[in-house]
Amino acid sequence: MEHVEAVVIGGGQSGLATAHALVRAGLKPVVLEASDRAAGSWPRYYDSLTLFSPARFSALPGMPFGGDLDRYPHRDEVVAYLTAYADRLQADIRTGRRVIAVRADGAGFTVELEGGGQLWARAVVAASGSFGCPHRPDLPDLETFAGQVLHTAAYRGPARFAGQRVVVVGAGNSAVQIAAELALESRTSLATRAPVKFARQHLLGKDLHFWLTHTGLDTAPLARLLKTPPAPPVLDDGRYRAALTASIPDRRPMFTRLTNDRVTWADGTTERLDALILATGYRPHLPYLAGLDGALDPAGHPHHRGGASPAHPGLAFVGLEWQRSLSSNTLRGVGLDAARAACRLAAHLARS
């Protein structure tokens, strides 16, 4: 069995930021990425995805985005950036290595790989994100609906829905962005439980992220103060609010029933429906920790305090939503959480 100092599970933005922080802390991490390249889930996001934060506020530690720093990078630009970032890291990044289990083993952990390989590590960082676990809410009679049902994890673009009747469920950035582009080629409604909340993209001539960064609100340790973190508003330069105002798409209260190929709305009207797209987010995807006592709570969510496992000093989490702040699981904010985790793990290894 190969012995290493630290294993980072996941080679996306969280794993790469963590590897960078561990190297700076004097450790030699091994990054295990299940896919064939170190770019995380970004290559599989929908085609039109564009960051809501400018390039100058969207970089990982140690490597700024190139080009115009005030632009909003497209998905493919982010993939290229993460690939270049991985190439520059002084870390052992191994792709095509899916972790299936982590077990406590003496003063460290045994990390089991799909196919039978194993590593023993003194420290482990779970940074695999949540893209592998799309949240499918309990919607009324969803199992009886005969039309297409897909989560945004499987959505790529509007072409396949041209001319169809489509409902997008959700009130976040992705829900509004996807519904707006679908509405140009299909009859699309956005179904939400409450009106969509918008935040202005620009204030006093500056992008909102300028103010979040310079006031410290973006990275302030707020998670412990919030029993239920608020849903973030949709960042808008005016076009999405205008689209909803023009009913392209229209916004409707959540439907009350699905049956066969029809949807029943809150006002009692029914109509034929071709496709239902769930823009309902993701949940932490950590099945490999299921056998590690105390790592997860009874619901399967990570048990942590600011990213540190109370049950296992050598285990850390990076990239969780609201791990410490509102930007914890974003390109612009994950670096601070990664540095904190690396510092804690380096201190733990020095003591052990």
N, C-alpha and C positions, 0 to 999 in steps of 0.2 A: 504494500500500500504506500502510495506517495504521501510524504509529509510536507506540509506547507505552513506558512505563518498565518495567512488569512485567505479565505475564500469569499468572493463577492458573487452572489447569485443574481445574474441579470446583467446584460451588456448594453442596456439602453442608457438614457440620460442619467438616471440615478446611479446605476452601476459604474458608469464611466467617471462621474463626479466623485464617487466614493473611492475608486481606484486611484484617482489623482490625489485625493486627500490622504489616503493610506501611504502612498509613496512619499509625500511630503512629510509624513509622520515617521518616516524611516522604516516602513514595513515593505514587504514584497508580496503583494496580493496576486492571486490567481482569479481571473474573472471567467465565470462559466456562463455562456450564452447559449440558449437552446436553439436559436435560429442560425442561419448561415452567415450572418454578419452582425457586427456590433453597432446596431442602430436602433435596437429595441423594437417598439411597436410602430415607429414612425413610417416605415415603408408600407404598412398595411392600413393606414388611415385613408379616409376618402380623398379623392383626387384634388378637390378644390380647397382643401384645408389650408388656411393661412393663419399665422400667429396673430393674436390680438395684442401682442407686445412688440415694440420695435426691436430691430436687430441689436441696438446698443444695450437693451435691457434683457436680452434673451440668450446670452452666452453663458457657457459653463466656465468655472474658474480656470484661468491660465491661457485662454484662447478666445479672443473676440471674434465676432462675425466679421467677415470681409465685406467690402463694398459699401453701399450707402447705409449708414447706421440708423437712418430714420425710416427705412422701408420696413414692411411687415413680411418676413420671410414666408415663402411657400413651403408646403410639406417637403418637396424634393430638395429644397435648399437646406432644410433641417437635416434630412438624411445625409446629404453630402457633408454638412458640417460635422455631424456626429462621427461619420466615417473617418474624416480627417483628424478629428480629435482623438479617436481610438488609435490611429496610426502614430500619433505623436506621444502617446502615453508610454512611460517606461514600466509597463505592466504586462504580465503574461495573460493575454486574452485568448480564450479557447472557444471557438464557435462550434455549433453542433453538439453541445454538451448540455443535455437536459438533466437537471437535478430532480430525483424522484423522492429522496428522503434525506433528512439530517437527523442523526442520533447523537446523544451525549455519549462521550467515550473518554473516560479519564479526565484529563485536564483540558480536553478539547472536544472536537466533534468529528464523527465520521460522516462524510458526504457521499451519498450513493448516487451514481449516474445511471441513466437509462442505458441498457446494454451490458451492465455489470461492473463498470469501473468504480473505483473508490478513491477518495482522498481523505487524509486526516489533517484537520486544520485546528490551530489554536484559537482562531476567531472566525466567525461567519457573519456576513452582512446579507440580509435578505433585501434585495433591491430589484425584484423582478416585476414590479408594477402591478397593474390590475387589468390590463387589456385582455388577459386570458379568462376573465370572469365578468362578462357583460351582465349588467343587472336587468333582469326581466321582471317587471313588477306584476303584482297580482291584479290584472285588469279584468273587468267583468266579462265572463263567458269567452275569454280569449281562446280556450281550447276548442270552441265550437266554430271559430272563424275559418272559412274555407279559402280565403284569399292569401296573398303573400304576407308573411310576418318576418321581419328581419330587424336586428339591432344595428345601430350605426357601425358596429364593429365589422359588419359584412357589407355595408353600403360603400359604393365607389363613386357613383355619379348618377345624374338624372336620366340618362339616355334610355335605360331599360324601362322607365316608367312613363315615357312620352304618351300623352293622350289618355292616361289613366286617372282614376279617382284615388287620391292618396291622402292619408292622415299621418302626420308626424306627431308623436307624443313626447312632450318635454318642453321646458321653458328656459334652457340654458343656451350658451353660445352656439354649440354644435346644432341643437335643435332648430334654432332660428336661422342659422346659416344654411343648413340643409333644406329646410322648408322654403326659404326664399329662392334657392336655385331650382328646386323642384317645381315651384309655382310658375316658372317661365316655360315649362314644357308639359305640365300636367295640372289638373285641378286639385289644388293642395290646400289642406287645412292644418293648422297647428292646434292640437288639443292640449290644454293645460288646466290645472286645478285652480289656478289664480292668474290674474293678468301678468303679462311679461314685464319684468322690471328692467329698465335700461339705465346704463351709466354712460355719461358723455365720454367719448374717446379722447377728446381734447378739452383742456381747461386753460384759459388765459394763454393760448398759443402753444401749449405744451401737451404732449401725450400724458394721459393719466398716470402711466407708469413712472414718469419723471417725478410726479408729486408723491406717489407711493414710495419711491426709492429715497427721495431727499427728505421726507418726513420720518422715515423709518417704519411706516405702517406696514409696508410690504413684508418685512421680515421680523416684525415684533412678535415675541413669544406669547401668542394669544390662546393657543389651544387649550391650556388648562383652565382658562377663564370662561370657556364656552361649553356648556353642557351639550348644546346642539348647534354646531357651526351653521351660520346662515348660508343659504344658496347664493352663489355669486350672481350679480346682475349681468345682463348681456351688454358687452362693451360695443358702442355704436358710434359711428361717425355721422349718423343721421339717416343712412340708407335703409337700415332694417326697420326702424320706427316708421319711416315713410312707406315701406313695403306693407307692413301690417295695417297702417292707416288706410292704404289703398286696397286692402283685402287681397294682396298678392304676396303671400297667402293670407287667408282670413284666419283669425284667432277665435276658437270656440271653447266653451267650457267642456270639461271631460265628458265623453260619451258615457251612456249608462248601460249599454249592452251591445254585444256583437253576436251575430247568429248567421250561420252559413256565409253568404256574401254580402251581408247588410250590417249597417251600423245604426244604432238608435241614439239620438242626441238628447241632451238634458231637457229640451223643450218638447220631446215626444216625437219629433219627426224622424223618419227613417230614410235611408238611401243606400244604393249599392256602393260597395267599397272594393277596390281592387287590391290595395296594399296598405299595410300598417307598418310604419317605421318607428322603432323604439329608440329615441335619443334620451335614454334614461340612465346613462352613466355606467360605472363599473364598481366592482367591489374588490378588496384586496385578494390577490390570488397567490396563496401560500400553502398549497396542499402538501408540499414537501416537509412542512413543519408539524403536520398533524400528529406525528408520533413523538414529538419532543415535549415532554411534560412542562406545562406552564408557559409555553411559547405563544399559544393562541387561547382566546377565551372560548367559552362553550359555543358561541355562534361562529367560531372559526376566524374571528378577527384578531389581528396581532395584539398581544398584551404588552404594552410598552409605556414608558414615561419619557416623552420627548425623543423617542427612537431607541431607547435603551431597554433591554429586556430585564425586568426585575428578577426573573427566575434563573437567567443564565447570563452572567457578566460578560461572557465572550460572544454574545449574540446581540446584533443591532439591526435596526430597520432603517431604511432610507427610501424616500420617495412616496411616503404615505400622504394622502390628502389630509391637510390640517395637522400634520405631524407636530409642528411647532408653530407654524404661521400660515397665513393665507396663501403663500407662494411655495410651500414645502414640496409640492409635487409638480413644480414647473421648472422649465429650463432656467429661468432667471433666479429661482430661489433654492433649488435643491443643493447647490454647492455649499451653502452655510450649514445645512443639516448634515451633509456628508462630512464636512470638516469637524463638526462636533462629535459625530460618531467615531471618526478616525482617532480623534484625540482621546476619547474615552477608552477605545480598544487598545491603543498604544499604551496608555497608563495601566490598564488591566494586565496586559502581557508583560509589562515591566515588573509588575508585582508578583506575577505567578511563576 
